[in-house]
Amino acid sequence: MYLPTHFAVTDPEALHALMRAYPLGTLVTHGEGGLDADHLPFEFDAEEGEHGVLRAHVARNNPLWQAVTDGQEVLVVFKAADGYVSPNWYPSKQEHHKQVPTWNYAVVHAHGRIRVRDDARFVRRLLASLTRVHEAAEPAPWKMADAPRDYLEAMVAAVVGIEIEISELVGKFKLSQNKEAADRQGVVDALQERDQAALAEAMQTLPR
């Protein structure tokens, strides 16, 4: 990934926060069939390993878990809010017209080594954890125990777990850091007017 210094973010807390806020990661693998990508909701454990561990599950019918080998290098991409930026949003454009369109976004690349966990206990624990996190905001959170036991066991048997030990996290937050303060504020104002509050907020709360 091309990473100019002014867009690079190295603060682990900022990178972890993005991964947790946008947990649907794109897992990129390379096997005998060439490059492939799977889109999976990940659990991130920052306490395990030097840089943390990612856990997810795939359908047993998904060839991914048989196409990779334990220890194989993989990449997971996490992407936050993104959006188009018009030159007209920069106050300075009205003065000298030396502005062009661009796209603002924030991403984290998690490099690591994958391990297949075809283990019902691992899968059940992972599913329970993911459920607790993503059901927490519901007025009556769904629990795995709400489903009939035989149905739940069949669902657990139909998936396979994967675990990725992270070796490196690379963050790129391209949020107009290369612009003057007035131009950055112009972008924030325009995004807010267009109901892109998440991207506007990201620009206003840039990590150092």
C-alpha positions in Angstrom: 0.0 0.0 0.0 1.3 3.4 -1.0 1.7 5.3 2.3 2.8 8.9 2.4 4.1 10.0 5.8 1.3 12.5 6.4 -1.3 9.8 6.0 0.4 7.1 8.1 -1.1 6.2 11.5 1.0 4.1 13.9 -0.9 4.5 17.2 -2.1 1.0 18.1 -5.1 2.3 20.0 -6.3 4.1 16.9 -5.8 1.1 14.7 -7.5 -1.2 17.1 -10.4 1.2 17.4 -11.0 1.1 13.7 -10.8 -2.7 13.5 -13.4 -3.0 16.3 -15.7 -0.3 14.9 -15.6 -1.8 11.4 -15.1 -5.6 12.0 -16.1 -6.8 8.6 -12.6 -7.5 7.2 -11.5 -8.6 3.7 -9.3 -11.6 4.1 -6.9 -11.9 1.2 -5.3 -15.3 0.6 -3.1 -16.8 -2.1 -3.4 -20.5 -2.9 -3.0 -22.9 -5.8 -6.0 -21.2 -7.5 -4.4 -17.8 -7.2 -5.5 -14.7 -5.2 -8.9 -14.9 -3.4 -10.8 -12.6 -1.0 -13.4 -13.4 1.7 -15.4 -10.9 3.6 -15.8 -12.0 7.3 -16.7 -10.4 10.6 -13.7 -10.7 12.8 -13.2 -10.7 16.6 -10.0 -8.9 17.6 -8.1 -9.9 20.7 -5.4 -7.3 21.4 -4.1 -9.2 24.5 -2.9 -12.3 22.7 0.3 -12.3 20.8 2.7 -9.4 20.1 0.2 -7.5 17.9 -3.0 -9.3 18.7 -5.1 -12.1 17.2 -8.0 -12.1 14.8 -10.7 -14.8 14.9 -13.5 -15.6 12.4 -15.5 -18.5 11.0 -16.4 -19.6 7.5 -19.0 -22.0 6.1 -17.7 -25.5 5.9 -18.6 -25.4 2.2 -16.3 -22.5 1.7 -13.1 -23.9 0.2 -11.0 -21.2 2.0 -10.3 -23.4 5.0 -9.0 -26.2 2.9 -7.1 -24.0 0.4 -4.8 -22.4 3.1 -2.2 -24.1 5.2 -1.4 -23.4 8.8 1.2 -20.7 9.1 0.5 -19.3 5.6 0.8 -15.5 5.3 -2.4 -13.6 4.8 -3.7 -10.1 4.8 -6.9 -8.7 6.3 -8.1 -5.2 5.3 -10.4 -3.2 7.5 -12.0 -0.1 6.1 -13.9 2.7 7.8 -16.2 5.4 6.4 -15.0 6.8 3.0 -16.2 9.4 0.5 -15.6 11.6 -2.5 -14.2 15.1 -1.9 -15.1 17.8 -4.4 -12.6 20.7 -5.2 -15.5 23.1 -4.7 -15.5 22.3 -1.0 -12.1 24.0 -0.5 -12.3 27.8 0.2 -8.9 28.2 -1.4 -10.3 26.8 -4.7 -12.2 30.1 -5.1 -8.9 32.0 -4.8 -6.5 30.1 -7.1 -8.5 27.1 -8.6 -5.5 24.8 -7.9 -7.5 21.9 -6.4 -8.6 18.6 -7.8 -11.1 15.9 -6.7 -9.9 13.2 -4.3 -11.3 10.4 -2.0 -11.0 10.3 1.8 -10.8 7.1 3.7 -9.2 5.2 6.6 -8.0 1.6 6.4 -6.0 -0.8 8.5 -4.0 -3.7 6.9 -3.4 -6.6 9.3 -0.7 -8.9 8.1 -0.4 -12.3 9.8 -0.3 -16.0 9.7 -3.5 -18.1 9.5 -4.4 -21.2 11.4 -7.5 -23.4 10.7 -9.5 -24.3 13.8 -11.9 -27.1 12.9 -12.9 -27.4 16.5 -16.5 -27.2 17.7 -15.5 -25.8 21.1 -13.5 -23.0 19.5 -16.3 -22.2 17.1 -19.0 -22.1 19.8 -16.9 -19.8 22.0 -16.2 -17.5 19.1 -19.9 -17.4 18.0 -20.9 -16.6 21.6 -18.4 -13.8 21.8 -19.4 -12.2 18.5 -23.1 -12.5 19.5 -22.5 -10.7 22.8 -20.7 -7.9 21.1 -23.1 -7.3 18.2 -26.3 -7.9 20.1 -25.3 -5.7 23.0 -27.2 -2.6 21.6 -30.4 -4.5 21.0 -33.3 -4.0 23.5 -33.6 -7.7 24.0 -30.3 -9.3 22.9 -30.5 -12.6 21.2 -28.5 -15.4 22.9 -27.3 -18.7 21.5 -29.4 -20.4 24.1 -32.5 -18.9 22.5 -32.1 -21.4 19.6 -33.1 -25.1 19.9 -30.1 -27.1 21.0 -30.1 -29.5 18.0 -30.5 -26.7 15.6 -27.6 -24.8 17.2 -25.4 -27.8 17.1 -26.1 -28.3 13.4 -25.2 -24.6 12.8 -22.0 -24.9 14.7 -21.0 -28.1 12.8 -21.6 -26.2 9.5 -18.8 -23.7 10.1 -15.0 -23.9 10.6 -13.0 -21.4 12.7 -9.9 -19.6 11.6 -7.4 -17.7 13.7 -4.8 -15.2 12.5 -1.8 -14.2 14.6 -1.0 -10.6 13.5 2.6 -9.8 12.6 2.1 -6.2 11.6 -0.6 -3.5 11.5 -0.4 -0.8 8.9 -2.7 2.2 9.1 -3.5 4.8 6.4 -5.9 7.5 7.4 -6.2 9.7 4.3 -8.3 12.5 5.7 -7.1 15.8 4.2 -4.1 16.1 6.5 -2.2 17.6 3.5 -4.6 20.5 3.3 -4.7 23.9 5.1 -7.0 24.1 8.1 -9.6 26.2 6.3 -9.8 23.7 3.4 -10.1 20.8 5.8 -12.9 22.5 7.6 -14.6 23.1 4.3 -14.6 19.4 3.6 -15.9 18.6 7.1 -18.8 21.1 6.6 -19.7 19.7 3.2 -19.7 16.1 4.4 -21.9 17.0 7.3 -24.4 18.7 4.9 -24.4 15.5 2.9 -25.2 13.2 5.9 -21.7 11.7 5.9 -21.2 12.3 9.6 -18.9 9.4 10.2 -16.3 10.6 7.7 -16.6 14.2 9.0 -16.1 13.0 12.5 -13.0 10.9 11.5 -11.5 14.1 10.0 -12.1 16.0 13.2 -10.7 13.3 15.5 -7.5 12.4 13.7 -5.1 10.3 15.8 -1.6 11.5 16.1 
